[in-house]
């Protein structure tokens, strides 16, 4: 055993001291970076009629506030509405069937790809009468 290596309480105290030094150095570095950024930051001012080249309005960027159906604990359950698509992911020696699921409280653009096997187990009703049904 190395005699220079601290043991027991000495080792723990040395570790705590080292950790404090690291934390202090991190705080100092963050403070320097903030100071550097603050010195170079400038306030932007615009007057009415100024022409800006920053942003072109796109209606798809506007979020529509739709109320969620929540319970008394303010929790809500995501429920699948329907299967939008189906695909098989091919790995080297494995095929994984996937389905694209439209969830409640979400738009079509937010549909997610899920394991078909998991979805069939949890929500078999989604597959009844669909082109993905068994």
Phi, psi and omega in degrees: 000141181286122182290338181278347181280123180292152181232159172055226184300326179297318180297316181296315180296318178298320179295317179297316179298318179297319179297319178299318180297317179298315180298318179296318178296321178296316179298319180295317180295317179297319180297317178298316181296318179296315179299316179299313181293318181297322181294332183260354180281139177230146180284134177266136177231139180232145175251156179301132180096347177299141178264128182248144177251018188275318191220134173252124183299133177228119182303335180290347178277349182276128179267133178263127180278109178249129182294141178266147174273110183240162178269187184295341178268009182062028175255152176223156183254131173281124179241139176287136180267311179196165177269126182264328185202170182218143175206162176242120178275124183262119172255185182306307184229029185210144176241126182243110177286134181235152174231144177267120189250131171268124184258154175297151180066017179225158178267167181303324181296340183259010179298150183238153175272127182232161176294126180298322181298313179297317181294322178295322179292315186277327185224066183299333182298337179293337187260354180284125178075004179264164178290352178262357183294164181270000000 
